[in-house]
């Protein structure tokens, strides 16, 4: 993670802006909660998925897998953006599998033109209300 939340603290670790209620890290992610009720959650993690399920016309997909939980529940469904970054040669793409929830990122499926292990990084963003 890029220490996004570190930009909002001074050298002693104090929050620089009164509009920020809380900032922190969790597992492979970071978050900011604002006093007005909005929150931003960033999550970035490396994964390996086996694209072994025949899908259509020579395409393969992985089983769905969880991306991860938010560090706190949202009070309304957040806006979610998930981007995959392929670390292998070859064609790879993915999609979110299930409905959004208040407590976690959606499950994810990887698609490829071959039956093989695929290494990739997911960068995830959630923006929504925490109070």
Secondary structure by P-SEA (a helix, b strand, c coil): cccccccccccccccccccccccccccccccccccccbbbbbbbbcccccccccccccbbbcccccccccccccccccbbbbbbbbccccbbbbbbccccccccccbbbbbcccbbbbbbbbbbbbbcccc
